[in-house]
Amino acid sequence: MSQIPTKDQILAWIAENPALSAKRDIAKAFGIKGAARIDLKRVLKELEAEGHLQKRGKTFREAGALPPVTVLELLDPDRDGDLFAKPLEGRFEDAPRILFLPRPGEAAVGPGDRILGRLTKVEGQDHAYEARLIRRIGTGPRKLLGIFRAGSEGGRIVPIDKGSDKEWMVAPDLTGNAKDGELVEAEQAGPKNRLGLPRARVVQRLGDPSAPRAVSLIAIHQHGIPDEFPAEVLAEAERLKPAPLAKREDLRALPFVTIDPSDARDHDDACYAHPDDDPANPGGHVLWVAIADVAHYVTPGSATDREARARGNSTYFPDRVVPMLPERLSADLCSLHEGVARPVIAVRMVVDAEGGKRSHRFTRAMITSRASLSYEEVQAAQDGAPNDRCAALLDEVIAPLYAGYAALKTARAARQPLDLDLPERKIVLSDDGEVVSIALKERFDAHRLIEEFMVLANVAAAEELIRLRRPLLFRVHEEPSLEKLDALREVAQASGFTLAKGQVLHTRHLNRLLAQAEGTDFDELLNITTLRSMQQAYYAPENFGHFGLALRNYAHFTSPIRRYSDLIVHRALILGHGWGKDGLSPQDIEALEETAQHISETERRSMAAERDTTDRYLAAYLSERVGNEFPGRISGVTRFGLFVKLDETGADGLIPIRTLGREFFHFDAASQTLMGSETGLTLGVGQRVTVRLAEAVPVTGGLMLELLSVDDKALPGGRAPRGKPLGRKGGAAKAKARAKATKEKRNVSRKRK
């Protein structure tokens, strides 16, 4: 074949022959020889530039697809005993699910093992690939957290992870002197046994697992979050001195204030606003945002810099904070304390009467905060009840800030970022760490004011570095996948609302859906489901925009005390403006892609640790109410049961499928429902339920529930005793047929509409 194949033909070949995707394989397949190979190379480069292909070494593959042979790490078995794996090559916003299928007689592998696997793409399953073992690569000793149970010959460790019921044996000489009932960190000892329990050695004793403040300690160890600073870092921080004015712009006369939670220990952002006196901008405002100049103290390549990068961000728990920077920096030198001169990188932004940004200017400066205020007292002052401190600042500082916010609110309404309304619950602890209550956090306009000022400053930072043509880390939030949108559409339709198909998705479409649900029983459910449909945000040197905020250019600039990404942006601004030798280094620039991936992962690590801690505190709070009944709503459906979000606390609990009744329940992934084979009972996302709390385990954070009623109606038929098998002969076939008929009926009904 002498003619160069079309792009569609090349893409089709690579999709059908992933193992034969090098340029020479493609040339051979289409009979391309000699000089024609140059044209083929050009077409392949165009496909790569257009985002249709990714090049890996000498081979090409579909964008977003995994290579046919790749390195995998095996995960813990799911509730059905299936082993899944995660790819260790490439970066994925949502890593594809890979089901590992062992062959009979193969070498035994298990969770934590790294393997070289051969992948096969599959369709119509709840996983995207199936993997077969080529060879085991190996792994370091597997770590685990658990409760040590002493025995006559050593002891056992009961893991604290949810869904993990496999115990580990500990030999007498490997107990580390752990006492019965203690929380311990352990690692795998010796090779895996194909028969019997795995073996472990205790490497650290962590104390009483029921101690109130052990909850966050468990999450810190479980997720591998560094919580102790090396002596070298602490010594380096102690040697630092306050920054001089030097060549900085002197802004100490401007009445900047910080506005933070009442219990905040550090203050990394301050703001100030006043009307714009430019006749060309009637009704406009000048908005100042000043951010602590962390880059002055944390210089590239220093011990503190290496530790901050390793941590990636601070992690927040109800009882403690694991900071990114030592306290000498986070709570002292870099904190914009009231009445103390502090170095900052500030941005002066001019907006028009409708909140549109007309211009901005960055400067390396020195400020003195006029006051450290809380959200509550600022809002009270704006509402007409100022305390003594705020009364003195009301006309000069607070009123202009709210006037500037009013303009930004107008611009926000026109831009229509995603407008989720998710009540945030705050865990209130006593002085000794016991859970006192679960309270809803109050949201004031003072919170939204600071958020809008910070968003505008972040936009200005991204635009400034684009103008200066300096490398930076963007905050990227891509639009939802088609699969997630379809799942959201199913929930919306089941709740009586619509999300139109066949259009380019904008946040205004999602806001319209949320507005439909506002004030109804489905309000919180649609907000939660919409949030779950979103892609996770991440950091990248390339700019792919921020879907949720409806912004083209966005970077994190406003929190360098607690996020390494912001420190990178500060250094880029210093380099771009020639403000000093502490800007972005050549090593920083060279490692930008790697840094982006690393801090995206540390952010997710912190989120998981914070979520697990919240679950454990909620379980501890509810453990004294086992047997009580609670109203809630089905928030998730799986083949092993239902997840229910309780109205009172927002806690999520599981109703195991074995407790639903004696009949077989068919799981329909498309409609997110379980259907009974005998009664036809259909359980789906969004339904109101009443449940009984059957079990609450603080050490794992697990809640087990029993279903009592659905939509205020008692369950049809009898209930199966707990733990008994539920399936009946032929039940699966009946349920599947019934579910299919119901689905077809629903589709016909939709088409008629």
C-alpha positions in Angstrom: 0.0 0.0 0.0 1.7 3.2 -1.1 -1.0 5.6 0.0 -0.6 7.0 3.6 -3.5 5.8 5.8 -5.9 8.3 7.2 -5.8 9.3 10.8 -8.9 7.3 11.5 -7.3 4.2 10.0 -4.2 4.6 12.1 -6.2 5.1 15.3 -8.3 2.0 14.5 -5.2 -0.1 13.9 -3.6 1.0 17.2 -6.8 0.3 19.1 -7.0 -3.2 17.6 -3.3 -4.0 17.9 -2.0 -2.3 21.0 1.1 -4.6 21.1 2.1 -3.6 17.5 2.0 0.2 17.8 5.6 1.3 17.0 6.1 3.3 13.9 7.7 0.4 12.0 4.7 -1.9 13.0 2.3 0.7 11.6 4.4 1.1 8.4 4.5 -2.6 7.9 0.8 -3.0 8.4 0.0 -0.5 5.7 2.8 -1.3 3.4 4.6 2.0 3.7 8.2 2.0 2.6 11.0 4.5 1.8 10.3 8.2 1.8 6.7 7.6 2.6 7.8 6.9 6.1 8.4 10.6 6.5 4.8 11.4 5.8 3.7 8.7 8.3 5.9 10.2 10.9 4.3 13.6 10.3 0.8 12.2 10.6 1.7 10.4 13.9 3.1 13.7 15.3 -0.1 15.5 14.3 -2.2 12.8 16.1 0.0 13.2 19.2 -0.3 17.0 19.1 -4.1 16.8 18.7 -4.3 14.6 21.8 -5.4 11.4 20.1 -2.2 9.5 20.8 0.4 9.4 23.5 4.0 8.4 22.8 5.8 6.0 25.1 9.3 5.2 24.1 9.0 4.2 20.4 5.4 3.1 20.6 2.1 5.0 20.4 -1.1 4.3 22.2 -4.6 5.8 22.5 -4.6 8.9 24.7 -5.6 7.9 28.3 -5.2 4.2 27.5 -2.8 1.9 29.3 -0.1 -0.1 27.4 -0.8 -3.8 26.9 2.0 -4.7 29.2 2.4 -2.5 32.3 3.6 -2.5 35.9 0.7 -3.0 38.4 0.3 -3.0 42.2 -2.2 -5.4 43.6 -4.8 -3.9 46.0 -6.7 -5.5 48.9 -9.5 -7.8 48.0 -12.9 -6.3 47.7 -15.9 -7.6 49.6 -16.4 -10.3 47.0 -12.8 -11.4 47.3 -11.8 -10.1 43.9 -8.3 -8.7 43.5 -8.0 -5.4 41.7 -4.8 -3.5 40.7 -3.7 0.0 40.1 -1.2 1.1 37.3 2.1 2.4 38.5 2.9 4.1 35.2 1.4 7.4 34.1 -0.8 9.8 36.0 -4.6 9.4 36.1 -7.3 11.7 37.5 -9.4 8.6 37.9 -7.2 5.5 37.5 -9.0 2.8 35.5 -10.2 -0.3 37.4 -8.2 -3.4 36.6 -9.4 -6.8 37.7 -6.5 -9.3 38.2 -7.3 -12.8 37.0 -4.9 -15.5 38.4 -4.4 -18.7 36.4 -4.5 -22.1 38.2 -1.0 -23.1 39.3 0.5 -19.7 39.0 2.8 -18.3 41.7 0.8 -16.9 44.6 0.6 -13.1 44.6 -1.4 -10.8 46.9 -2.1 -7.2 48.1 1.0 -5.0 47.9 2.8 -7.1 45.3 4.0 -5.5 42.2 3.7 -7.4 39.0 4.3 -7.0 35.3 0.8 -7.7 33.8 -0.7 -8.2 30.4 -3.9 -6.1 30.0 -7.0 -6.8 28.0 -9.5 -4.0 27.6 -13.1 -5.0 28.4 -16.5 -3.4 27.8 -19.7 -3.5 29.7 -18.1 -4.4 33.1 -17.5 -2.4 36.2 -13.8 -2.5 35.4 -11.9 -1.3 32.3 -9.2 -3.9 32.0 -8.4 -7.5 33.0 -4.9 -8.4 33.9 -2.9 -11.6 33.7 0.4 -12.2 35.4 3.6 -12.1 33.3 5.9 -12.1 36.3 6.1 -10.9 39.9 8.4 -7.9 40.3 8.4 -7.8 44.1 7.6 -5.4 46.9 8.9 -4.0 50.2 7.4 -5.4 53.4 3.7 -4.7 53.5 2.7 -2.3 56.3 -0.4 -2.6 58.4 -2.0 -1.0 61.4 -4.0 -3.1 63.9 -4.9 -4.2 67.4 -2.5 -6.6 69.0 -4.1 -9.6 70.6 -1.7 -11.5 72.9 -1.7 -15.3 72.8 0.2 -18.3 74.3 2.6 -18.3 71.3 3.1 -14.7 70.4 -0.2 -13.2 69.2 -2.3 -11.9 66.4 -2.9 -8.5 64.8 -6.5 -7.5 63.8 -6.3 -4.9 61.1 -8.2 -1.7 61.6 -9.0 -1.1 57.9 -12.6 -1.3 56.9 -13.5 -4.5 55.1 -10.3 -6.2 56.1 -11.1 -9.3 58.3 -7.8 -11.2 57.8 -5.7 -11.5 60.9 -1.9 -11.7 61.0 0.1 -14.1 63.1 3.0 -12.7 65.2 5.7 -15.0 66.5 6.8 -14.7 70.2 10.1 -13.0 69.2 8.5 -10.5 66.9 5.9 -8.9 69.2 8.0 -5.9 70.1 6.8 -6.3 73.7 3.3 -5.1 72.6 0.6 -5.5 75.1 -2.9 -7.1 74.5 -5.3 -4.5 73.1 -2.6 -2.0 72.0 -2.6 -0.3 68.6 0.5 -1.3 66.7 2.2 -0.7 63.4 3.5 -3.9 61.8 5.0 -5.2 58.6 4.9 -8.5 56.8 7.5 -11.0 58.1 8.8 -13.6 55.7 7.2 -14.9 52.5 3.5 -15.2 52.0 1.8 -18.4 52.9 -0.6 -20.0 50.5 -2.2 -21.7 53.4 -2.8 -20.3 56.9 -2.6 -16.7 58.2 0.1 -14.3 57.0 2.9 -13.5 59.4 3.9 -10.1 60.7 6.3 -8.4 63.1 5.5 -5.4 65.3 7.6 -2.4 64.4 6.0 0.3 66.6 3.6 0.4 69.6 1.1 3.3 69.3 -0.7 2.9 72.6 -4.4 2.6 73.5 -6.6 2.7 70.3 -9.6 3.9 72.3 -7.7 7.0 73.6 -9.6 10.1 72.3 -6.6 11.5 70.4 -5.6 8.2 68.9 -8.1 8.7 66.1 -6.0 11.1 64.1 -2.8 9.3 65.1 -4.2 6.2 63.4 -4.8 8.1 60.2 -1.4 9.7 60.2 0.3 6.3 60.4 -2.1 4.5 58.2 -1.6 7.0 55.3 2.1 7.5 55.9 1.9 11.3 56.6 5.2 12.6 58.0 4.4 14.2 61.4 7.8 14.8 62.9 10.2 17.3 61.5 13.9 16.2 61.2 16.2 17.9 63.6 18.0 19.5 60.7 14.8 21.3 59.6 13.9 22.5 63.0 17.5 23.9 63.5 17.3 25.6 60.2 14.0 27.2 61.0 15.3 28.4 64.4 18.2 30.2 62.8 15.9 32.4 60.6 15.5 36.1 61.4 12.6 38.4 60.4 12.9 39.8 56.9 14.1 43.4 56.6 12.3 46.1 54.5 15.3 46.3 52.1 14.0 46.8 48.5 10.4 45.9 49.3 7.6 48.3 48.7 6.5 49.8 52.0 2.7 49.2 52.4 2.7 49.4 56.2 0.5 52.4 56.2 -2.4 50.6 54.4 -5.0 49.2 56.8 -4.7 45.5 55.9 -6.6 43.0 58.1 -6.7 39.2 58.3 -10.0 37.4 58.5 -9.9 33.8 59.6 -11.6 31.2 61.8 -11.7 32.2 65.4 -9.3 29.4 66.4 -6.8 30.0 63.6 -3.1 29.9 64.7 -1.6 31.2 61.5 -2.7 34.0 59.1 -1.2 33.8 55.6 -3.5 36.2 53.8 -4.6 39.8 54.4 -6.8 42.1 52.4 -7.8 45.7 52.0 -10.2 47.6 49.7 -11.2 51.1 48.8 -13.2 52.8 46.0 -11.4 53.5 42.8 -11.0 57.3 42.3 -10.3 56.9 38.6 -13.0 58.8 36.7 -12.7 56.2 33.9 -13.9 53.5 36.3 -17.1 54.8 37.9 -18.3 52.6 40.8 -15.1 50.6 40.6 -12.9 49.2 43.4 -9.3 48.7 44.2 -8.7 45.4 46.0 -5.5 44.4 47.7 -4.5 40.8 48.7 -1.3 40.3 50.5 0.2 36.8 51.0 2.9 35.8 53.5 6.3 35.8 51.7 7.2 32.2 52.5 9.7 32.0 49.7 12.0 34.5 51.5 12.5 31.9 54.3 12.1 28.6 52.5 14.7 28.8 49.7 15.2 26.2 46.9 17.2 23.1 48.0 17.2 23.9 51.7 16.4 21.2 54.3 13.1 23.0 55.0 12.3 23.1 51.3 12.9 19.4 50.8 10.7 18.6 53.8 7.9 20.9 52.7 8.0 19.3 49.2 7.9 15.8 50.7 4.8 16.7 52.8 3.2 18.7 49.9 0.6 20.3 52.1 -0.7 20.6 55.7 -3.2 18.0 56.9 -6.0 19.1 59.2 -7.8 16.9 61.8 -10.4 17.9 64.4 -7.8 17.6 67.2 -4.5 18.6 65.5 -2.8 19.9 62.4 0.2 18.2 60.7 1.8 21.3 59.2 3.8 21.6 56.0 6.3 24.0 57.7 7.7 24.1 61.2 5.9 26.2 63.8 8.7 28.8 63.8 7.6 29.6 60.3 3.9 28.7 60.1 2.8 30.3 63.4 5.5 33.0 63.7 7.7 34.4 60.9 5.3 33.7 58.1 2.1 34.5 60.0 0.6 38.0 59.4 0.1 38.8 63.1 -1.7 41.9 64.2 0.6 44.9 64.7 3.7 43.2 63.4 5.6 44.1 60.2 5.7 41.1 57.9 7.0 40.4 54.4 4.4 39.6 51.7 3.9 39.3 48.0 0.9 41.5 47.3 -1.4 42.1 44.3 -3.3 45.3 43.7 -6.4 44.5 41.5 -8.7 47.1 40.0 -12.3 45.9 39.2 -15.2 47.7 37.6 -18.6 48.2 39.2 -19.7 44.7 37.9 -16.6 43.0 39.4 -14.7 42.5 36.1 -10.9 42.8 36.6 -9.5 45.7 34.7 -5.9 45.4 35.8 -3.5 44.0 38.4 0.0 44.7 39.7 2.2 42.4 41.8 4.8 43.7 44.3 7.1 42.3 46.9 6.3 44.4 50.0 6.1 44.8 53.7 2.7 45.2 55.5 1.5 45.5 59.1 -1.9 44.0 59.8 -4.2 46.4 61.5 -6.2 43.6 63.1 -6.6 39.8 63.2 -10.4 39.3 62.9 -12.7 36.3 62.8 -15.4 35.6 60.3 -18.1 35.9 63.0 -17.1 39.3 64.3 -16.7 40.8 60.8 -20.1 39.5 59.8 -21.7 40.9 63.0 -20.1 44.3 62.3 -21.5 44.3 58.8 -24.9 43.3 60.1 -25.0 46.3 62.5 -23.6 44.8 65.7 -19.9 45.6 65.8 -17.7 44.9 68.8 -15.3 47.6 70.0 -12.5 46.4 67.6 -14.6 46.3 64.5 -16.5 49.5 65.3 -13.2 51.4 64.8 -12.6 49.6 61.5 -16.1 49.6 60.1 -16.1 52.7 57.8 -12.4 52.5 56.7 -11.9 48.8 56.3 -14.9 46.5 56.7 -17.5 48.5 54.6 -15.2 48.9 51.6 -14.4 45.2 51.7 -18.1 44.3 51.5 -18.6 46.8 48.7 -15.8 45.2 46.7 -17.3 41.8 47.4 -20.7 42.9 46.1 -19.0 43.7 42.8 -17.2 40.4 42.7 -20.5 38.6 43.5 -22.1 40.2 40.4 -19.2 38.9 38.3 -19.5 35.5 39.8 -23.2 35.4 39.0 -22.4 36.2 35.3 -19.6 33.6 35.2 -21.7 30.9 37.0 -19.2 28.7 38.6 -20.5 25.4 40.0 -22.8 26.4 42.9 -22.8 23.5 45.2 -24.6 23.8 48.6 -23.1 21.2 50.9 -23.6 21.7 54.6 -20.3 21.2 56.2 -20.3 19.4 59.6 -17.9 20.2 62.3 -16.8 17.7 64.9 -16.8 19.4 68.3 -14.4 17.9 70.8 -14.1 18.3 74.6 -10.8 19.3 76.2 -9.9 15.6 76.7 -10.7 14.8 73.0 -14.1 13.2 73.4 -16.7 13.9 70.7 -19.3 16.4 72.2 -21.4 17.0 69.2 -21.6 17.1 65.4 -22.6 20.6 64.4 -23.2 22.3 61.1 -20.6 25.0 60.3 -22.2 28.4 59.8 -21.4 30.1 56.5 -21.4 33.9 56.4 -20.9 36.4 53.6 -17.6 37.1 55.4 -16.5 33.6 54.3 -17.6 34.2 50.7 -15.9 37.6 50.7 -12.5 36.1 51.5 -13.1 33.3 49.0 -13.9 35.7 46.1 -10.9 37.9 46.9 -8.6 34.8 47.0 -10.0 33.4 43.7 -9.4 36.7 42.0 -5.8 36.9 43.3 -5.2 33.3 42.1 -6.5 34.3 38.6 -4.2 37.3 38.6 -1.2 35.2 39.5 -1.8 32.7 36.7 -2.4 35.5 34.2 0.7 37.4 35.4 3.0 34.3 34.9 1.5 33.6 31.5 2.2 37.2 30.5 5.8 36.9 31.9 6.2 33.5 30.1 7.4 31.9 33.3 6.8 28.2 34.2 4.2 27.6 37.0 1.9 25.0 38.4 -1.7 25.5 37.3 -4.6 24.3 39.4 -6.5 22.1 36.9 -10.1 20.9 37.1 -11.3 19.0 34.1 -14.9 18.6 33.1 -16.7 15.4 34.2 -16.4 12.2 32.2 -19.3 11.0 30.1 -19.7 8.0 32.4 -20.0 10.2 35.5 -22.4 12.5 33.7 -24.6 9.5 32.8 -24.6 8.4 36.4 -25.6 11.9 37.5 -28.3 12.0 34.9 -29.7 8.7 36.2 -29.9 10.0 39.7 -31.5 13.2 38.5 -34.2 11.3 36.5 -34.9 9.0 39.4 -35.4 12.1 41.6 -37.8 13.7 39.1 -35.4 16.2 37.5 -33.6 16.5 34.2 -30.1 17.1 32.9 -30.2 17.6 29.2 -28.0 15.5 26.9 -26.4 16.4 23.6 -24.8 19.7 24.6 -21.4 21.0 25.6 -21.5 20.9 29.3 -21.1 24.1 31.2 -21.4 24.7 34.9 -24.6 26.7 34.3 -26.3 23.5 33.2 -25.4 21.8 36.5 -26.5 24.9 38.4 -29.9 24.7 36.7 -30.2 21.1 37.9 -29.3 22.1 41.4 -31.8 24.9 41.3 -34.5 22.4 40.4 -33.8 20.4 43.5 -33.4 23.3 45.8 -35.9 23.2 48.7 -37.0 19.6 47.9 -36.2 16.3 49.7 -33.5 15.7 47.0 -31.6 18.9 47.6 -28.6 17.5 49.5 -28.6 14.3 47.4 -28.3 16.1 44.1 -25.5 18.3 45.5 -23.6 15.3 46.8 -24.1 13.3 43.5 -23.0 16.4 41.5 -19.9 16.7 43.6 -19.2 13.0 43.1 -19.5 13.4 39.3 -16.7 15.9 39.3 -13.1 15.0 38.4 -10.6 15.5 41.1 -8.6 18.7 40.7 -4.8 18.4 40.4 -1.7 20.4 39.7 0.0 20.5 36.3 2.6 22.7 34.4 0.1 22.7 31.5 -3.0 24.8 31.6 -6.3 22.8 31.1 -8.5 25.3 32.8 -10.7 25.0 35.9 -14.2 23.7 35.1 -15.7 24.0 38.5 -14.8 27.7 38.9 -15.5 28.4 35.1 -12.1 29.9 34.8 -9.6 29.6 32.0 -6.5 30.6 34.0 -6.1 29.5 37.6 -3.2 28.9 39.9 -2.9 28.5 43.7 -1.1 31.6 45.1 -2.8 32.4 48.4 -1.7 29.7 50.9 2.1 29.1 50.7 2.2 28.3 54.4 0.1 25.1 53.9 0.5 24.3 50.1 3.8 23.7 48.3 2.1 24.5 45.0 1.6 28.1 46.1 5.3 28.4 47.1 6.2 27.3 43.5 3.9 30.1 42.2 5.5 32.7 44.5 9.0 31.6 43.3 7.9 31.9 39.7 6.7 35.5 40.4 10.0 36.4 42.1 11.9 35.0 39.1 9.6 36.7 36.6 10.0 40.1 38.3 13.7 39.8 39.2 12.9 40.4 42.9 15.8 38.3 44.2 17.8 35.1 44.1 15.2 33.1 45.9 13.0 32.6 42.9 12.2 29.5 40.9 15.5 27.6 40.5 16.6 25.6 37.4 16.1 22.4 39.5 12.6 23.5 40.4 11.8 24.1 36.7 13.3 20.7 35.6 11.3 18.9 38.3 8.0 20.8 37.7 6.1 17.8 36.2 7.3 15.5 38.9 6.5 18.0 41.6 3.0 18.5 40.2 2.3 14.7 40.3 3.8 14.4 43.8 1.8 17.2 45.5 -1.4 16.1 43.7 -0.8 12.7 45.4 0.0 14.2 48.8 -3.2 16.3 48.6 -5.2 13.2 48.0 -3.4 11.4 50.8 -4.4 14.2 53.2 -8.0 14.2 52.0 -8.2 10.4 52.6 -6.7 10.7 56.1 -9.0 13.5 57.0 -12.0 11.6 55.7 -11.0 8.4 57.6 -10.6 10.4 60.8 -14.0 12.0 60.4 -15.5 8.5 59.9 -13.9 7.2 63.1 -15.0 10.2 65.2 -18.5 9.8 63.8 -18.5 6.1 64.7 -17.2 6.9 68.2 -20.0 9.4 68.6 -22.7 7.0 67.5 -21.3 3.9 69.3 -23.4 4.7 72.3 -26.6 4.8 70.2 -26.4 1.3 68.7 -30.0 0.0 68.4 -31.4 3.5 67.8 -33.4 4.3 64.6 -32.3 7.1 62.2 -33.8 8.7 59.1 -31.5 8.9 56.1 -31.3 8.6 52.3 -29.7 6.0 50.1 -26.5 7.6 48.8 -24.9 4.7 47.0 -25.8 1.3 45.6 -23.4 -1.6 45.1 -23.7 -5.3 44.4 -22.9 -6.0 48.1 -25.3 -3.5 49.6 -26.6 0.0 50.1 -24.9 3.1 51.5 -27.1 5.4 53.5 -26.3 9.0 54.6 -27.8 9.7 58.0 -29.7 13.0 58.2 -28.5 14.0 61.7 -24.8 13.6 61.5 -24.1 13.1 57.7 -22.4 9.8 58.6 -22.4 7.1 55.9 -23.3 3.5 56.9 -23.6 0.2 55.0 -26.7 -2.0 54.8 -25.2 -5.4 53.7 -27.2 -7.1 51.0 -27.5 -10.2 53.2 -29.7 -8.3 55.6 -32.3 -7.2 53.0 -34.4 -10.4 53.0 -34.4 -14.0 51.9 -34.8 -13.2 48.2 -32.1 -12.6 45.6 -31.3 -9.0 44.8 -30.1 -8.1 41.3 -27.7 -5.2 41.0 -28.3 -2.9 38.0 -25.2 -0.7 37.6 -26.8 1.6 34.9 -29.7 2.6 37.1 -27.9 2.2 40.4 -30.6 0.0 41.8 -31.1 -3.4 43.6 -34.2 -5.3 42.7 -35.7 -8.2 44.6 -36.4 -11.4 42.6 -39.6 -12.2 44.5 -41.2 -9.0 45.8 -39.9 -6.7 43.0 -38.7 -4.3 45.7 -36.5 -1.7 44.0 -33.9 0.2 46.1 -32.1 3.1 44.5 -30.1 6.2 45.1 -32.2 9.0 46.6 -34.8 7.0 48.4 -35.7 8.0 51.9 -35.2 5.2 54.4 -35.4 4.5 58.1 -32.6 2.4 59.5 -31.4 0.9 62.8 -27.8 1.3 63.8 -26.6 -2.3 64.2 -22.9 -1.7 64.8 -20.5 1.2 65.2 -16.8 0.4 65.3 -14.7 3.5 66.2 -11.3 1.9 65.5 -12.3 1.3 61.8 -14.9 4.0 61.4 -17.4 1.4 60.1 -21.2 1.7 60.6 -23.5 -1.2 59.9 -27.2 -0.5 59.4 -30.4 -2.5 59.1 -33.1 -1.3 56.8 -36.5 -0.8 58.5 -38.6 1.1 55.9 -38.4 2.7 52.5 -40.2 6.0 51.7 -42.1 5.5 55.0 -43.3 2.1 54.0 -42.4 -1.1 55.8 -40.5 -3.8 53.8 -42.6 -6.4 52.0 -42.2 -10.0 53.2 -40.1 -11.4 55.9 -36.5 -10.5 56.7 -33.7 -13.0 56.6 -31.7 -13.7 59.8 -28.4 -11.8 59.8 -25.6 -13.6 58.2 -27.8 -16.2 56.4 -27.5 -16.8 52.6 -30.1 -14.9 50.7 -30.2 -16.4 47.3 -32.8 -18.8 46.1 -32.5 -21.2 43.3 -33.4 -19.3 40.1 -33.6 -16.0 42.0 -30.8 -14.4 40.1 -32.4 -15.2 36.7 -35.8 -13.9 37.9 -34.4 -10.7 39.3 -32.3 -10.1 36.2 -35.3 -10.6 33.9 -37.5 -8.4 36.1 -34.8 -5.6 36.1 -34.4 -5.8 32.3 -38.1 -5.5 31.8 -38.4 -2.6 34.1 -35.4 -0.9 32.4 -36.9 -1.4 29.0 -40.3 0.0 30.2 -38.5 3.0 31.6 -36.7 3.6 28.3 -39.9 3.4 26.3 -41.6 5.8 28.7 -38.7 8.3 28.2 -38.9 8.1 24.4 -42.6 8.8 24.4 -42.0 11.9 26.4 
